[in-house]
Amino acid sequence: MSAEGAGPGLGLGLGSEPGPLCPEHGQDLSWFCGSERRPVCAACAGVGGRCQGHRICRAEERAEELRNKIVDQCERLQLQSAGISKYVAEVLPGKNQRAVSMASSARELVIQRLSLVRSLCESEEQRLLEQVHGEEERAHQSILTQRVHWAEALQKLDTIRNSLVDMLTHLDDLQLIQKEQEIFERTEEAEGILDPQESEKLNFNEKCTWSPLLTQLWATAVLGSLSGMEEVRIEEKTVSPSLQLSEDRRTLTFSAKKSKAFADGPERFDHWPNALAATSFQEGLHAWMVNVQNSCAYKVGVASSQLPRKGSGSDCRLGHNAYSWVFSRYDQEFRFSHNGQHEPLGLLQCPAQLGVLLDLQAQELLFFEPASGTVLYSHRASFPRPLFPVFAVAHQTISIIH
């Protein structure tokens, strides 16, 4: 770009005092050399000047470019500050409240279960309560640390922004250009402050109350108590044509030949050998037992009322969709299945009876072998409501034990 004919004082603010002159030509530094990244005079930028062939622009153009960058950066900083403020004001209090609430629920769960077997596990109760307290303290401290961190981040962003705004409002073109490195450093410092991210460290860890001893003793106590057993019967309207239902509605028998005894309806499973119980659960603790010793192919568990009933697709197949949670046996293979995820279970022998415990307060589903007092599998999830006991049989019979 040619700089010939440029008048003196170009790029300086109106009414400003004369700025430094070019030491070589004694002219105003009204141009900017992008190659050398410094202000120069018209003679330096013109034909025969030391900056001939360089990337040249007027000083006021370069200053305007920097002003636009500062404005953009200030807007980004303002948005970042707003995001962090919202995180601190809305997310962290919710995290703290949820941690306190979950800690309270965990305490209630531990105390409730240990009350059934307190004579055997007083020391276990104390240990678990201390872990809950420790986890609550850890979550609380993590949240406090986050508060301090983001308060410091907000203060630093505010300082950087105020500094940039001060430059923008109080420096003339030449002074602004001379502050370019500082502007870059400030911007880089701000970019180093990352936005808040979701962290498990801020959540209460429910696993702090998990105890094999407690689970086994609790399951034994519930299933060993008549008051803990549910009166579960099969809902005839749901029984697959591949199954026969006993008169007392507790026994399901597989038949390779589909029966025509049942009229088709919207509630009936028309392909897979499934059936739902007539009983549903919305809350509380529930337990029932199933005699499975005569069958080499069955599924036992719970399902949501949203479980599809029609067709041969996996959406109606127990354990292959998001609406069912089942313990299954096929020959000598045992597994827990939900939503197409199948977890193999290495059982040494086939259970003759299968206990099912559903604790909707603790959001836990547990499968138990009463004869050996063994917990076969335990699963925690945010279960939908209501939940129904669900069954499938592809060999011989299974029966609900009264």
Buried (B, 14 or more C-beta within 10 A) or exposed (E): EEBEEBEEBBBBBEEEEEBEEBEEBEBBBBBBBEEEEBBBBBBBBBEEBEBEEBEBBBBBEBBBEBBEBBEEBBEBBEEBBEEBEEBBEEBBEEBBEBBBEBBEBBBEBBEBBBEBBEEEBEEBBEBBBEBBBEBBEBBBEBBEEBBEEBEEBBEBBEEBBEBBBEBBEEBBBBBBBBBBEEBEEBBEEBEEBEEBEEEEEBBBBBEBBBBEEBBBBBBBBBBBEEEBBBEBBBBEBBBBBBBBBBEEBBBBBBEEEBEEEBEEEEEBBBBBBBBBBBBBBEEEBBBBBBBBEBBBBBBBBBBBEEBBBEEEEEBBBBBBBEBBBBBBBEEEBBBBBBEEEBEEBEBEEBBEBBBBBBBBEBBBBBBBBBEEEBBBBBBBEEBEEBBBBBBBBBBBBBBBBE
